[in-house]
Amino acid sequence: MRPELLKKTYSLKNELSQLAVSLNEEIKKEEVLSKWKDYSPAPVNRFAVAADGSFNKKHYIGFYLYSVSGYAVGLRNGSTVVEEVTGDINLSVIKKTELIDQYLRMLMFLCEMKALLKLAKSEKPEVLLIDGTLSSRFITVFPKTDWFCSEEFEGKIASIAGEFIPVLKDTLLREDIVAFSEEIKEKVMKTLFKEFGEKGLRRDIVEATLSKIAYFEYLLLLHRLFYGMDFKPVVIGVAKTSHSTDIFKKSLPDIRVLHQFVRSTGYTSPHTYVNLDEIKWEFSQVFEFIEESVAYRAERCQYKIFLRKVRQRKTISLIEYYENPELEGISPEYILDILSHFSVSGYPFPLRKADYEVRITRRDMEMIENL
């Protein structure tokens, strides 16, 4: 870096030091503390399974080489490690390269949810932990046909993808990504050839179709997470950061305001988050028509949100938990007691382990490339 540019850090340093001062002028400590309830967690052990995901990519002329993965882990009886891994290594010929991360993030969430559900199905944990907020799992854009190919097909590709939803429901947990299985791919190519002739066998048109099927698979997994399990675990999302200003309505996020003034362990009052009111869903018309009940229930899935701190001198994080109507007594205190048991430096250890195990690094991608 040129020294002329590095000099600019000095002026930024001064500006940064003024943030705390300006915040003290914007809001009084008493106002902040009025939103905070002191609580000292009483650690309680609950069998929990945690999940996280990762993706990485390398760009070449004409395509991406990518890897996506989901990983779930738990400690049965406090000592026996149980785990599940899903993922894929593949190529993408996506044309709108600015959307590649959005596309791979959807595939990563798919793998993460599938690993979590497969492990939960076999182990029946009391608690499911997700890295990040639950609602962020829904903010995923439906892959459009023009991401992959320039021609318009008048919705025919989405209709073809919709034909495979019944197959997805029957085989949802059998493959890492059912949409990318050889069986589905072969059937998709036969259907595309029948509809479009030789053009239908082009890699970009095939991927445009498979990406939609993968999105439908992802939505079905989310629906199963909240409505389709034969036992009723508490589903908790833990996020290390938040940009929300809903509580204090100030220039800096609520979590930063609390960092400035709060020293004790505790939490803010939970408020209900409803997808229908705050997120613009991008269900395709095909999915809404075929799986009307799934779309309806997912749109109305509700969560409770609050900010919490389980260790003094440690960070504040955002908690979301699913309001399962069949569970009673789920309160911030109940959740803090559980998270306190797992806490390492203020963050649940199972999520730290999941993050470490699932991570796909630059070195991993170089190894994949060499292979």
CORZI-V521550 format. One record per backbone hydrogen bond with DSSP energy under -1.0 kcal/mol. CO is the residue of the C=O (numbers start at 1). NH is the residue of the N-H. If there is no record, write none. Layout:
CO&NH / CO&NH
//
This chain:
2&6 / 3&7 / 5&8 / 6&9 / 7&10 / 8&12 / 9&13 / 10&14 / 11&15 / 12&16 / 13&17 / 16&19 / 18&22 / 19&23 / 20&24 / 21&25 / 22&26 / 23&27 / 28&32 / 29&33 / 30&34 / 32&35 / 33&36 / 37&267 / 47&126 / 47&127 / 49&129 / 50&73 / 51&131 / 52&71 / 54&69 / 56&67 / 58&65 / 60&63 / 63&60 / 64&92 / 65&58 / 66&90 / 67&56 / 68&88 / 69&54 / 70&86 / 71&52 / 72&84 / 73&50 / 74&82 / 75&78 / 76&79 / 76&80 / 80&76 / 82&74 / 84&72 / 86&70 / 88&68 / 90&66 / 92&64 / 95&97 / 96&99 / 97&100 / 99&103 / 100&104 / 101&105 / 102&106 / 103&107 / 104&108 / 105&109 / 106&110 / 107&111 / 108&112 / 109&113 / 110&114 / 111&115 / 112&116 / 113&117 / 114&118 / 115&119 / 116&120 / 117&121 / 118&122 / 119&123 / 120&124 / 126&234 / 127&49 / 128&236 / 129&51 / 130&238 / 134&137 / 135&138 / 138&140 / 144&147 / 145&148 / 145&149 / 147&95 / 147&96 / 153&156 / 155&159 / 156&160 / 157&161 / 158&162 / 161&164 / 162&165 / 164&168 / 165&169 / 166&170 / 167&171 / 171&174 / 177&180 / 178&181 / 181&185 / 182&186 / 183&187 / 184&188 / 185&189 / 186&190 / 187&191 / 188&192 / 189&193 / 190&194 / 191&195 / 192&196 / 193&197 / 197&200 / 198&201 / 199&202 / 202&206 / 203&207 / 204&208 / 205&209 / 206&210 / 207&211 / 209&213 / 210&214 / 211&215 / 212&216 / 213&217 / 214&218 / 215&219 / 216&220 / 217&221 / 218&222 / 219&223 / 220&224 / 221&225 / 222&226 / 223&227 / 224&228 / 234&128 / 235&322 / 236&130 / 237&320 / 238&132 / 239&318 / 244&254 / 245&249 / 253&257 / 254&258 / 255&259 / 256&260 / 257&261 / 258&262 / 265&39 / 266&309 / 267&37 / 271&305 / 273&303 / 274&278 / 275&279 / 279&281 / 284&288 / 285&289 / 286&290 / 287&291 / 291&295 / 292&296 / 293&297 / 294&298 / 295&299 / 298&301 / 299&276 / 301&275 / 302&323 / 303&273 / 304&321 / 305&271 / 306&319 / 307&268 / 308&317 / 309&266 / 311&314 / 317&308 / 318&239 / 319&306 / 320&237 / 321&304 / 322&324 / 324&327 / 331&335 / 332&336 / 333&337 / 334&338 / 335&339 / 336&340 / 337&44 / 337&341 / 338&342 / 342&349 / 344&347 / 347&344 / 348&352 / 349&353 / 350&354 / 351&355 / 352&356 / 353&357 / 354&358 / 355&359 / 361&365 / 362&366 / 363&367 / 364&368 / 365&369 / 366&370 / 367&371
//
